[in-house]
Amino acid sequence: MLAVVPPPVTVRVPAKVNLHLAVGDVRKDGYHELATVFQSLSLTDEVTVAIADDPGVEVTGEGAESVPTGASNLAWRAVRTLAAHVGRDPDDPKVRLVIRKSIPVAGGMAGGSADAAATLVGLASLWRLDIGRDGLANLAAKLGSDVPFVLHGGTALGTGRGEQLIPVLARHTFHWVLAFDRRGLSTPDVFDELDRLRAEGDPPRVGAVEPVLEALSSGDPRQLALLLGNDLQAAAVSLRPGLRRTLRAGVNAGALAGMVSGSGPTCAFLCTDADAAVRVAAELSGAGVCRTVRVAQGPVPGARVVSTDESP
Ligand code: C5P
């Protein structure tokens, strides 16, 4: 009897923005203690996982040329991690990944983490694993600090190194404009720069998180705009001074507030509503301060299967 090969599985996964990012002390393991509020955005990557005799990773779309396709690719590490966890051979998992990117690479929006989360969900379906979301979340945390959040989606408070999540009530939709920079920034470099700035002086620190949670539950973007804050912003701007101009241009274009997303260099602008976001995006595009502008809304669901291709 012929073995039936399961059809490829495609998973859609969101980018994230940190509405509030408080960076604490460096821990013994080298990570910084964080208190952050994540929101998932409608800017998404798609990952297709398929059984294949020629295993590997293929990447297309936004920034594809700068994504490694070898062993260092985080999505491929997700394949190996899940294979080992379920007793398959991590050196010969017989799986092929196709990653279609819209999330900027090294952009501070958890693009690589998103692809890893999507791969976990896709493989769990392809291999028909009885693993559950908690099991996947544990593996996600091993792969990277942001992977559990993009697996989960929505809006959540993250603590520890960002991997411990508590869902946050945010029934309202918020409208964002995103400005992609010409080149990415390395997350470790930005954390190192913050350590350097703190050793030398006293860069600004975000306030308490509670008012951010209240603004989220009120759904009022004007209230939330006043409270957006990111301790990594000073470090990202120090490494990429041109971001100051981008941040100013977004506010001049009519955004309620702008901030560096995570470790940057993407800038995220909160807008009053969907129409305002389209207007801000158009004006920002013409300002010549960034490579590409996108409109997105949040929160959206985390990594989820969108299709299983039944064709051969
Ligand atoms: O967890 P992840 O591998 O995505 O983190 C990338 C890098 O970002 C870490 O190697 C570390 O330099 C920095 N980081 C940190 N503290 C965190 C999260 C990330 O210093 N809480």
Boltz pocket constraint, residues with backbone or C-beta under 6 A from the ligand:
constraints:
  - pocket:
      binder: B
      contacts: [[A, 30], [A, 31], [A, 32], [A, 33], [A, 34], [A, 143], [A, 144], [A, 145], [A, 146], [A, 160], [A, 161], [A, 162], [A, 187], [A, 188], [A, 189], [A, 191]]
      max_distance: 6.0
